Amino acid sequence: MSNRQFLPCPLTINNPHPFIMKTCPRCQEPSDDHFDSCWRCSSPLPASGAIPDPAQTALPEKVRKKADFKIFRSTFATWDSLCNEAAGFASTLGPENLITLSHSEDQEDGVIIVWFWTEDFS
């Protein structure tokens, strides 16, 4: 017979109910109970067992958005400086408007594309 000792799961040490979920009042995305803000829309989550305030649960009026992009290209700049330039631009957009960044290289020509949402006024 073995004298093994089993340690408690680290998730249950600080959170006795690790699998309780709460729902974001803004986007309705489920999140683990120990989070304070929604991973999807960054809205604050209600405290465990709290009833959300209806004023905070109202979704903002829908704004039409369209995908847009900005290209950063260079044959002379280093990848580090090209990435810093693209990251600087992406940081000005805010996380709610950034879609993704893509990159490619062909014969020493580096390209980074920042994809983001803009309001569609058409």
N, C-alpha and C positions, 0 to 999 in steps of 0.2 A: 504494500500500500504506500502511496506517495504522500509526502508532507507538503504538497504544494499549497501556496497561499494565493488567493485570487484578490487582486486589487480592484477597487470600484472603478467604474468607467469615469474618466475625467469629465465627461459631459454632465454626469449626475452629481458631482461634488458641489458645484456652484448652482446647479439648477436641478432640483429634485424631480422635476417633470420635464425631461429633455425633449419630449416629442409633442408638447402642446404647441399649437399653432395659433396665430392671430392674423386677422385679415386687415390689409391696408384700407383705410376708409376712403382713400382717393381713387386708387386703381384696382382695388379688390384682389390684389396679389397676396397669397398666403406667405407668411414669414414665420420663422422659428420664434418662440416666445421670448427668448433672451435678447432679441434685437430691439433697438429703440427707433430705428427708421427703416423705411421700406427700401429694399435693395433695388427695386425697379424704378421708382419715381422719387426717392429720397424724402418722401413725406414722413412726418413723425407718426409713429405707431402708437395706438392707445396702450395704456398700462394694462398689465394682465388683469383680465376680468372687468375692465372698465367699459362703460357704455360710451361709444364715440359720440362726440358733439355733432349734431346734424349740420351745423354751419361749416364744419371742417370736412364733412363727407361729400359735399356738393362738388361735382366735377365742374371745372371751368368750361366756359363756352368753347365749343370745338373751333379750332383755328386750322384752316387748311394749310398744310405745309407741303413743300416740294423738296426733293433731294437735290443738292447742289454739290459742287466739288471745287477744290483748288489744287492745282498741280505745282509741285516743287520739283524742279529738274536742274541737274548740273552735271557737266563733264569735268569741271575743275574743282569744285568743292569736295571736301571729305564727307564721308557718310555721317560723321559726327556733326558737322556744321549743317548739313542738309536736314538731318533729323531734328536738330535744335530749332531750325527755322520752321519746320512743319509743326513741331510740338508747340512752339510759341504761338502760332496761328490757332492751332486746335484748342489751346488753353483759353483763348479769348471767346470761344463759342459757348462754353458752359456744357456740362455733361448732358443736359436735356436736349441739346442740339447736335451733339457729335454722334455720327453713325459709326464710322470706322476709319482706319487709316490703311492704305495698301501701299506696297512698294515693289519695285522691280529694278533690275539692272541688266543692261545689254551693252556689251562692248564698252565698259567704263562709263556709260551714261546712266546715272542714278535718277530714279523717279520715285517720288512719294506723292500720293494723292490723299487728301483729306476730304472725306465725304461727310456732309452735314445737312441738317434740315434748315430751310428758310421758310418764312411765311409766304404763302402764295397769294398775291394780291390780284390775280386775274379772275 
